[in-house]
Amino acid sequence: MQWYLKVLQNYVGFQGRARRTEYWMFVLFNAIAGLVLYLLDFLLGLPFVLSLIYGLAVLLPSLAVLFRRLHDTGKTGWWILIALVPFGSIVLLVFTCLDSQPGDNKYGKNPKL
């Protein structure tokens, strides 16, 4: 839960690097919260109001942590645009699963150290 809150507190931090743990824990808690809100919308008979509000609220933090994760692998954050081409999301998934670049890179210090 601390990883999720850390990303939300740094919601416009597109600079620096994010470890795999930080990224994937945020994705996990984000998915759980989204599922709970989706079920709540369904049970209350709402047309996905809560899910939509939550999705919009975490859009910027999600982009920021993805940019920082790409920075950690040594790639520019603009690689996020590859998701717009067919099968580009698979490439993006592979990039997010890669290990950190050892040592410092042009985006900052290694967060593992």
C-alpha positions in Angstrom: 0.0 0.0 0.0 2.9 2.3 0.7 4.0 2.0 -3.0 0.5 3.1 -4.2 0.5 6.1 -1.9 4.0 7.0 -2.8 3.0 7.2 -6.5 -0.1 9.2 -5.7 2.0 11.7 -3.7 4.4 12.1 -6.7 1.5 12.4 -9.2 3.2 14.9 -11.5 6.7 13.6 -11.1 7.7 12.7 -14.6 11.4 13.1 -13.8 13.5 10.4 -12.2 13.3 6.6 -12.1 10.8 4.1 -10.7 11.7 0.5 -9.6 9.7 -2.4 -10.9 8.3 -2.9 -7.4 7.0 0.7 -7.3 5.4 0.3 -10.7 3.8 -3.1 -10.4 2.5 -2.5 -6.8 0.8 0.6 -8.1 -0.7 -1.3 -11.0 -1.9 -4.1 -8.6 -3.6 -1.7 -6.1 -4.9 0.4 -9.0 -6.5 -2.8 -10.5 -8.0 -3.8 -7.2 -9.5 -0.4 -6.5 -10.8 -0.3 -10.1 -12.5 -3.7 -9.7 -14.0 -2.8 -6.4 -15.4 0.5 -7.8 -16.7 -1.4 -10.9 -18.5 -3.9 -8.7 -19.9 -1.1 -6.5 -21.2 0.7 -9.6 -22.8 -2.5 -10.7 -24.5 -3.2 -7.4 -25.7 0.4 -7.0 -27.0 0.4 -10.6 -24.8 3.4 -11.6 -23.6 3.7 -15.1 -19.9 3.4 -14.2 -19.8 6.8 -12.5 -17.4 5.8 -9.7 -15.1 3.8 -12.0 -14.9 6.7 -14.4 -14.1 9.3 -11.7 -11.5 7.0 -10.2 -10.0 6.4 -13.7 -9.7 10.1 -14.4 -8.2 10.7 -10.9 -5.4 8.2 -11.4 -4.7 8.9 -15.0 -1.9 11.4 -14.4 -0.2 9.4 -11.6 -0.4 6.3 -13.9 1.3 8.1 -16.7 3.9 9.6 -14.4 4.9 6.2 -12.9 5.0 4.6 -16.3 7.3 7.4 -17.6 9.6 6.9 -14.5 9.6 3.1 -15.1 10.7 3.6 -18.7 13.4 6.0 -17.5 14.6 3.3 -15.1 15.2 1.0 -18.0 17.1 3.7 -19.9 14.3 4.6 -22.3 12.7 7.9 -22.8 9.1 8.3 -21.6 7.9 8.9 -25.1 8.1 5.2 -25.7 4.6 5.2 -24.2 3.3 6.2 -27.6 4.2 2.8 -29.0 1.0 1.6 -27.3 -0.9 3.4 -30.2 0.4 0.9 -32.8 -0.8 -2.7 -33.1 1.0 -5.0 -30.6 2.8 -1.9 -29.2 1.3 -2.7 -25.8 3.3 -5.9 -25.7 6.5 -4.0 -26.3 5.6 -1.6 -23.5 4.8 -4.6 -21.2 8.3 -6.0 -21.9 9.9 -2.7 -21.2 8.1 -2.4 -17.8 9.3 -5.9 -16.9 13.0 -5.3 -17.7 15.4 -4.8 -14.8 16.8 -1.4 -13.9 19.7 -0.1 -15.8 22.7 -0.6 -13.4 24.2 2.5 -11.9 23.1 6.0 -12.7 21.7 7.0 -16.1 20.7 10.3 -17.7 17.4 10.2 -15.8 18.8 10.0 -12.3 20.3 7.8 -9.7 19.5 4.1 -9.5 16.5 3.7 -7.1 17.7 0.3 -6.0 20.7 1.7 -4.2 
